[in-house]
Amino acid sequence: MKTPLLIGAACLLALLSTIGASLPYPILPPLFAAGVSNGLNQFLGLPPKLLFGLALTINPLGLLIGSALLGPMSDRYGRRPVLLITAVGAAIGHAATACALLLESYPLFIVARFVTGLLEGNGSVARAMLADRLSGDLRRKALSWLNGAFYMGWLAGPLVAGVTLAWGLTVPFWIAMAALLLVALLVAMVLPNEAPSLATTSWWQVARDRHSLNLLREPDLRNLFIVTLAYTCGVTAFYEFYPLWLVEVPGFGARGIAWTTAAMCAVMTTTTMFAGRPFDGEPLLRARRFALVTASLIALVAASNAWVGIAAIVLYGIPHSIYNAIVPNWCAERFGAHGQGAVMGLISTTFCLANIIMALVGAVLTLIDTRLILVLGAALTAWSAWRMQTWHAAMASKDKLEGALP
């Protein structure tokens, strides 16, 4: 197997999965808030803003469930078949979404977005695939690039939609479908056939009994969940609502938001190229330092004027990328015995849960002041850094005690 192709396939899958999730962000508001009646915003006579909120939430909900289930299922049935089935299924989901827009069918749109999100929760499988087949510095670098691809997708999706909408409302989804089919072909070429599974239980039993949230029974993995949830709530508060800050403070329109996002994406992409380099010291303490820098930049956006805030938005990509190069690799090394698919699924599940939580909280806080959600995000990220410090001290004491035992 060629390692560069393996890493490339995983990163492309991660990028396209999150691009697919964020594609509708610039597409849906005009459909529900422009005051023009259509089949999508008139479903059952419900308020268009309520329909809009459900339309935005349903895909992350699918991602949340898929992230919890698909990683453990790949531990049981193999990475290759799960990746192939989910990539092709997600491509079909994008096609169904496009058809729903053409037909102006709100129920079809909701079902298509949910199923697409469920299948695009295969990011945990991609992480586990790299954790299985790579080791040492190469694994650290590959997981850094993979995480960069995940976060780039959330930022690049709206840009892709904005560029391709000129050709038609459904074009972004047809492009996403074609790209996912090509990635499925690449996965089929790169990953070797695996030994047939000896499992006799049904997929439903595996999903019920081995989902990633079962790991929360372990104290250290429960701590990982708490720390990761706090950090990701902070950063999702930032990336979900900094565009609104750009509208309200510097007075940017769509073009200004797009250029600012593109600059941050460029910084983030550049950083991921070297973020996976080896380093001295404890990984968790190093991650803590970069979490504090991330929190400071988010707080700076909330507290500063337009140009300082814009600079903070762009620079945010540096500490965040380095943090995400450290934590998944450390988790793979420390908790891999629980199943790489399940561990990486827990990380992905936490990120999806953070998206849903902060979207709901932000919808309330922004009615008062957009800066409040950014301040909350900074506080949560800083708290996660403090919790890392205490967690590291507890683990060090535990390891020392176990090492002293006969």
C-alpha positions as CSV (number, residue, x, y, z in Angstrom):
1,M,0.0,0.0,0.0
2,K,1.3,3.5,-0.8
3,T,1.3,5.6,2.3
4,P,0.9,9.0,0.6
5,L,-2.2,7.7,-1.2
6,L,-3.6,6.3,2.1
7,I,-3.1,9.7,3.8
8,G,-4.5,11.5,0.8
9,A,-7.6,9.4,0.6
10,A,-8.3,9.9,4.3
11,C,-7.8,13.7,4.1
12,L,-10.0,14.0,1.0
13,L,-12.7,12.0,2.7
14,A,-12.5,14.2,5.8
15,L,-12.5,17.4,3.7
16,L,-15.5,16.4,1.6
17,S,-17.5,15.1,4.6
18,T,-17.3,18.4,6.4
19,I,-17.7,20.4,3.2
20,G,-20.9,18.5,2.6
21,A,-22.1,19.4,6.1
22,S,-21.5,23.1,5.7
23,L,-22.5,23.5,2.1
24,P,-26.1,24.7,2.9
25,Y,-25.0,27.6,5.1
26,P,-25.1,30.3,2.4
27,I,-27.8,28.4,0.4
28,L,-30.6,28.1,3.0
29,P,-31.1,31.6,4.4
30,P,-32.5,33.1,1.1
31,L,-34.9,30.1,0.8
32,F,-36.4,30.6,4.3
33,A,-35.9,34.3,5.1
34,A,-36.2,36.2,1.8
35,G,-40.0,36.5,2.1
36,V,-40.7,34.5,-1.0
37,S,-43.1,31.6,-0.5
38,N,-42.0,28.1,-1.7
39,G,-42.6,24.5,-0.8
40,L,-39.6,24.5,1.6
41,N,-40.7,27.4,3.8
42,Q,-44.4,26.7,3.8
43,F,-44.3,23.1,5.2
44,L,-47.4,22.5,7.4
45,G,-47.8,26.2,7.9
46,L,-44.9,26.3,10.4
47,P,-42.9,29.5,10.8
48,P,-40.1,29.7,8.2
49,K,-37.4,30.5,10.8
50,L,-38.4,27.3,12.7
51,L,-38.1,25.3,9.5
52,F,-34.8,27.0,8.8
53,G,-33.4,26.1,12.3
54,L,-34.4,22.5,11.9
55,A,-32.8,22.4,8.4
56,L,-29.5,23.6,9.9
57,T,-29.6,21.3,12.9
58,I,-30.5,18.0,11.2
59,N,-27.2,17.3,9.5
60,P,-25.0,17.8,12.6
61,L,-27.5,15.5,14.4
62,G,-26.8,12.8,11.8
63,L,-23.1,13.5,12.1
64,L,-23.3,13.1,15.9
65,I,-25.0,9.7,15.7
66,G,-22.8,8.5,12.8
67,S,-19.6,9.5,14.6
68,A,-20.6,7.5,17.6
69,L,-21.6,4.4,15.7
70,L,-19.4,4.1,12.6
71,G,-16.0,4.0,14.3
72,P,-16.9,1.0,16.5
73,M,-18.6,-0.7,13.6
74,S,-15.4,-0.4,11.6
75,D,-13.5,-2.1,14.5
76,R,-15.8,-5.1,14.1
77,Y,-16.4,-5.2,10.3
78,G,-13.3,-3.5,8.9
79,R,-12.3,0.0,7.8
80,R,-12.5,-0.6,4.0
81,P,-16.1,-1.8,3.7
82,V,-17.4,0.8,6.2
83,L,-15.6,3.6,4.3
84,L,-16.8,2.5,0.9
85,I,-20.4,2.0,1.9
86,T,-20.6,5.4,3.8
87,A,-18.8,7.4,1.0
88,V,-21.1,6.0,-1.7
89,G,-24.2,6.4,0.6
90,A,-23.3,10.0,1.4
91,A,-22.9,10.7,-2.4
92,I,-26.4,9.4,-2.9
93,G,-27.6,11.6,0.0
94,H,-26.2,14.7,-1.7
95,A,-28.1,13.7,-4.9
96,A,-31.3,13.3,-2.8
97,T,-30.7,16.7,-1.3
98,A,-30.4,18.3,-4.8
99,C,-33.7,16.6,-5.8
100,A,-35.4,17.8,-2.7
101,L,-34.4,21.4,-3.6
102,L,-35.7,20.9,-7.2
103,L,-39.0,19.5,-5.9
104,E,-39.2,22.0,-3.0
105,S,-39.9,19.0,-0.7
106,Y,-39.1,19.9,2.9
107,P,-39.6,16.3,4.2
108,L,-37.3,14.9,1.6
109,F,-34.7,17.6,2.3
110,I,-34.7,16.8,6.0
111,V,-34.4,13.1,5.5
112,A,-31.7,13.5,2.9
113,R,-29.7,15.8,5.1
114,F,-30.0,13.6,8.1
115,V,-28.9,10.4,6.3
116,T,-26.1,12.3,4.6
117,G,-24.8,13.5,8.0
118,L,-25.2,10.0,9.5
119,L,-23.0,8.5,6.7
120,E,-20.5,11.4,6.7
121,G,-19.8,10.6,10.4
122,N,-17.2,8.2,8.9
123,G,-14.4,10.7,9.9
124,S,-13.8,8.5,13.0
125,V,-13.2,5.6,10.6
126,A,-10.6,7.6,8.6
127,R,-8.8,8.5,11.8
128,A,-8.8,4.9,13.0
129,M,-7.5,3.8,9.6
130,L,-4.5,6.1,9.9
131,A,-4.0,5.2,13.6
132,D,-4.0,1.5,12.6
133,R,-1.6,1.6,9.7
134,L,0.9,4.3,10.7
135,S,3.0,4.8,13.7
136,G,5.5,7.3,15.3
137,D,6.1,10.7,13.8
138,L,4.4,9.7,10.5
139,R,1.1,9.0,12.4
140,R,1.4,12.3,14.2
141,K,1.8,14.2,11.0
142,A,-1.0,12.3,9.2
143,L,-3.4,12.9,12.0
144,S,-2.5,16.6,12.0
145,W,-3.2,16.8,8.3
146,L,-6.4,14.9,8.7
147,N,-7.6,17.2,11.4
148,G,-6.7,20.2,9.3
149,A,-8.8,18.7,6.5
150,F,-11.8,18.3,8.9
151,Y,-11.7,21.9,10.0
152,M,-10.9,23.2,6.5
153,G,-14.1,21.6,5.3
154,W,-16.3,23.5,7.8
155,L,-14.8,26.7,6.5
156,A,-14.5,25.9,2.8
157,G,-18.0,24.5,2.4
158,P,-19.7,27.9,2.4
159,L,-17.0,29.2,0.0
160,V,-17.5,26.3,-2.4
161,A,-21.3,26.9,-2.3
162,G,-20.9,30.6,-2.9
163,V,-18.7,30.1,-6.0
164,T,-20.8,27.4,-7.6
165,L,-24.3,28.8,-6.8
166,A,-24.0,31.0,-9.9
167,W,-24.6,27.9,-12.0
168,G,-27.7,26.8,-10.1
169,L,-29.1,26.1,-6.7
170,T,-28.4,22.4,-6.7
171,V,-24.9,22.5,-8.4
172,P,-22.9,22.5,-5.1
173,F,-24.6,19.2,-4.1
174,W,-24.0,17.5,-7.5
175,I,-20.3,18.5,-7.2
176,A,-20.2,17.1,-3.7
177,M,-21.8,13.9,-5.0
178,A,-19.3,13.5,-7.8
179,A,-16.3,14.2,-5.5
180,L,-17.4,11.6,-2.9
181,L,-17.8,9.0,-5.6
182,L,-14.2,9.7,-6.8
183,V,-12.9,9.4,-3.2
184,A,-14.8,6.1,-2.8
185,L,-12.9,4.9,-5.9
186,L,-9.6,6.0,-4.4
187,V,-10.4,4.2,-1.1
188,A,-11.2,1.1,-3.1
189,M,-7.8,1.3,-4.8
190,V,-5.7,2.2,-1.8
191,L,-7.1,0.0,1.0
192,P,-6.4,-3.7,0.6
193,N,-9.2,-6.3,1.0
194,E,-9.6,-7.3,4.6
195,A,-10.2,-10.7,6.0
196,P,-13.9,-11.6,6.2
197,S,-15.4,-10.7,9.5
198,L,-16.1,-13.5,11.9
199,A,-18.8,-11.5,13.6
200,T,-22.1,-13.3,14.1
201,T,-23.9,-10.4,15.7
202,S,-26.1,-8.1,13.7
203,W,-25.0,-4.6,12.8
204,W,-27.7,-3.3,15.1
205,Q,-26.3,-5.2,18.1
206,V,-22.9,-3.8,17.3
207,A,-24.2,-0.3,17.1
208,R,-26.2,-0.7,20.3
209,D,-23.5,-2.4,22.4
210,R,-20.2,-0.9,21.1
211,H,-21.0,2.8,20.3
212,S,-18.3,5.3,21.3
213,L,-20.2,6.7,24.2
214,N,-19.7,3.4,26.0
215,L,-16.1,4.6,26.6
216,L,-17.4,7.1,29.1
217,R,-17.5,4.3,31.6
218,E,-13.7,4.7,31.8
219,P,-12.6,7.6,34.1
220,D,-9.8,8.8,31.8
221,L,-12.0,8.7,28.7
222,R,-14.7,10.5,30.6
223,N,-12.1,13.2,31.3
224,L,-11.2,13.2,27.6
225,F,-14.8,13.8,26.7
226,I,-15.2,16.6,29.2
227,V,-12.0,18.4,28.1
228,T,-12.7,17.9,24.4
229,L,-16.3,19.0,24.7
230,A,-15.3,22.2,26.5
231,Y,-12.6,23.0,23.9
232,T,-14.8,22.2,20.9
233,C,-17.7,24.2,22.3
234,G,-15.4,27.1,22.5
235,V,-14.1,26.8,18.9
236,T,-17.5,26.1,17.4
237,A,-18.9,29.2,19.1
238,F,-16.1,31.0,17.3
239,Y,-16.5,29.7,13.8
240,E,-20.3,29.6,13.8
241,F,-20.6,33.2,14.9
242,Y,-17.5,35.2,13.8
243,P,-19.2,35.8,10.4
244,L,-22.0,37.6,12.2
245,W,-19.4,39.6,14.1
246,L,-17.8,40.5,10.8
247,V,-21.2,41.8,9.6
248,E,-21.9,43.8,12.7
249,V,-18.5,45.3,13.6
250,P,-16.5,45.9,10.4
251,G,-19.7,45.9,8.3
252,F,-18.5,43.2,5.9
253,G,-20.7,41.7,3.3
254,A,-20.5,38.2,1.8
255,R,-17.3,39.1,-0.1
256,G,-15.5,40.4,3.0
257,I,-16.5,37.3,5.0
258,A,-15.3,35.1,2.2
259,W,-11.9,36.8,2.0
260,T,-11.4,36.7,5.8
261,T,-12.3,33.0,5.9
262,A,-10.0,32.3,3.0
263,A,-7.1,34.0,4.8
264,M,-7.8,31.9,7.9
265,C,-8.0,28.7,5.8
266,A,-4.7,29.5,4.3
267,V,-3.0,30.1,7.7
268,M,-4.6,26.9,9.0
269,T,-3.5,24.8,6.0
270,T,0.0,26.1,6.2
271,T,0.2,25.4,9.9
272,T,-1.0,21.8,9.5
273,M,2.0,21.1,7.3
274,F,4.4,21.5,10.2
275,A,2.2,21.0,13.2
276,G,2.8,17.3,13.4
277,R,6.6,17.6,13.9
278,P,8.0,15.8,16.9
279,F,8.5,17.7,20.1
280,D,9.9,17.3,23.6
281,G,7.6,17.3,26.7
282,E,4.2,16.1,27.7
283,P,1.6,16.2,24.9
284,L,-1.3,17.2,27.1
285,L,0.6,20.1,28.6
286,R,1.7,21.3,25.2
287,A,-2.0,21.0,24.0
288,R,-3.0,23.1,27.1
289,R,-0.7,25.9,26.1
290,F,-2.1,26.1,22.6
291,A,-5.7,25.9,24.0
292,L,-4.9,29.0,26.1
293,V,-3.6,30.9,23.0
294,T,-6.8,29.9,21.1
295,A,-9.0,31.1,24.0
296,S,-7.0,34.4,24.0
297,L,-7.6,35.0,20.3
298,I,-11.3,34.3,20.6
299,A,-11.6,36.7,23.5
300,L,-9.7,39.3,21.5
301,V,-12.2,39.1,18.7
302,A,-15.0,39.8,21.2
303,A,-13.2,42.7,22.9
304,S,-11.4,44.5,20.2
305,N,-12.1,46.8,17.3
306,A,-12.6,45.7,13.7
307,W,-9.0,45.4,12.4
308,V,-7.5,43.8,15.5
309,G,-10.5,41.3,15.5
310,I,-9.9,40.4,11.9
311,A,-6.2,39.8,12.6
312,A,-7.2,37.5,15.6
313,I,-9.6,35.6,13.3
314,V,-6.9,34.9,10.8
315,L,-4.3,34.0,13.4
316,Y,-6.7,31.7,15.2
317,G,-5.8,29.0,12.7
318,I,-2.2,28.6,14.1
319,P,-2.8,27.5,17.7
320,H,-6.0,25.6,16.8
321,S,-4.2,23.5,14.1
322,I,-1.3,22.7,16.5
323,Y,-3.7,21.6,19.2
324,N,-5.5,19.3,16.8
325,A,-2.1,17.8,15.7
326,I,-1.4,16.8,19.3
327,V,-4.5,15.5,20.9
328,P,-5.7,12.8,18.5
329,N,-2.3,11.3,18.2
330,W,-1.9,11.3,22.0
331,C,-5.3,9.6,22.3
332,A,-4.3,7.0,19.7
333,E,-1.2,6.1,21.7
334,R,-2.8,6.2,25.2
335,F,-6.3,4.8,24.6
336,G,-5.8,2.6,21.5
337,A,-6.4,-0.6,23.4
338,H,-10.1,0.4,23.6
339,G,-10.3,0.3,19.8
340,Q,-9.0,3.1,17.5
341,G,-12.4,3.4,15.8
342,A,-14.2,3.8,19.1
343,V,-11.7,6.3,20.5
344,M,-11.7,8.4,17.3
345,G,-15.4,8.1,17.2
346,L,-15.7,9.6,20.7
347,I,-13.6,12.6,19.5
348,S,-15.8,13.1,16.4
349,T,-19.0,12.6,18.4
350,T,-17.9,15.3,20.8
351,F,-17.2,17.8,18.0
352,C,-20.7,17.2,16.5
353,L,-22.3,17.6,19.9
354,A,-20.5,20.9,20.4
355,N,-21.9,22.1,17.1
356,I,-25.4,21.4,18.1
357,I,-25.0,22.9,21.7
358,M,-23.4,26.1,20.6
359,A,-25.8,26.7,17.7
360,L,-28.7,26.6,20.2
361,V,-26.9,28.7,22.8
362,G,-25.7,31.2,20.3
363,A,-29.2,31.6,18.8
364,V,-30.2,33.0,22.2
365,L,-27.1,35.0,23.1
366,T,-26.9,36.8,19.8
367,L,-30.3,38.2,20.3
368,I,-28.6,40.2,23.1
369,D,-25.1,40.7,21.7
370,T,-23.0,38.6,19.3
371,R,-19.9,39.2,21.5
372,L,-21.5,37.2,24.3
373,I,-21.2,33.9,22.5
374,L,-17.6,34.7,21.6
375,V,-16.8,35.5,25.3
376,L,-18.5,32.2,26.3
377,G,-16.5,30.4,23.7
378,A,-13.2,31.9,25.0
379,A,-14.2,31.0,28.6
380,L,-15.0,27.4,27.7
381,T,-11.7,27.0,25.8
382,A,-9.7,28.5,28.7
383,W,-11.5,26.2,31.2
384,S,-10.6,23.2,29.1
385,A,-6.9,24.2,29.3
386,W,-7.2,24.4,33.1
387,R,-8.9,21.0,33.2
388,M,-6.0,19.6,31.1
389,Q,-3.6,20.7,33.8
390,T,-5.4,19.0,36.6
391,W,-6.1,15.9,34.5
392,H,-2.4,15.6,33.6
393,A,-1.4,15.8,37.3
394,A,-4.0,13.1,38.2
395,M,-2.7,10.8,35.4
396,A,0.9,11.3,36.4
397,S,0.1,10.4,40.0
398,K,-1.8,7.3,38.9
399,D,1.0,6.2,36.5
400,K,3.6,6.7,39.3
401,L,1.6,4.6,41.7
402,E,1.0,1.8,39.2
403,G,4.7,1.8,38.4
404,A,5.6,1.4,42.1
405,L,3.3,-1.6,42.5
406,P,5.0,-5.0,42.2
